[in-house]
Amino acid sequence: QVQLVESGGGLVQAGGSLRLSCKASGSIYSINVMGWYRQVPGKQRELVAEMTSGGGTNYVDSAKGRFFIARDNGENTVSLQMNSLKPEDTAVYYCKANVDAVVVGRKDYWGKGTLVTVSA
């Protein structure tokens, strides 16, 4: 099995910064795409940022220039540096990884989520 564990969420004032971290563990052969999603009550979960194993990135427009994703393939970790936070960034942030697991094969795995609250 594969598990993803997030950390780094919390309460921050508008304009502040937070860094989220996620580590994947288990029977992992390789990880293709790894990244972050967020969700607020009453809305669909949306992609915030993701990175391929080769280093290619994709960001939601509202995060470009403020959020930065980084990945360590050897450690199976991904982080999200969030700067200039806005109240509209408030959400539960989820780590996601598309994993080629031993025996099981390729599958998406999700963390339990970490709450980010940005106060005005």
HELIX and SHEET records of a PDB file:
HELIX    1   1 ASP A   61  ALA A   63  5                                   3    
HELIX    2   2 PRO A   87  ASP A   89  5                                   3    
SHEET    1   A 4 VAL A   2  SER A   7  0                                        
SHEET    2   A 4 LEU A  18  GLY A  26 -1                                        
SHEET    3   A 4 THR A  77  MET A  82 -1                                        
SHEET    4   A 4 PHE A  67  ASP A  72 -1                                        
SHEET    1   B 6 GLY A  10  GLN A  13  0                                        
SHEET    2   B 6 THR A 114  SER A 119  1                                        
SHEET    3   B 6 ALA A  91  ALA A 101 -1                                        
SHEET    4   B 6 ILE A  28  GLN A  39 -1                                        
SHEET    5   B 6 GLU A  46  THR A  52 -1                                        
SHEET    6   B 6 THR A  57  TYR A  59 -1                                        
SHEET    1   C 4 GLY A  10  GLN A  13  0                                        
SHEET    2   C 4 THR A 114  SER A 119  1                                        
SHEET    3   C 4 ALA A  91  ALA A 101 -1                                        
SHEET    4   C 4 GLY A 105  TRP A 110 -1                                        
END                                                                             
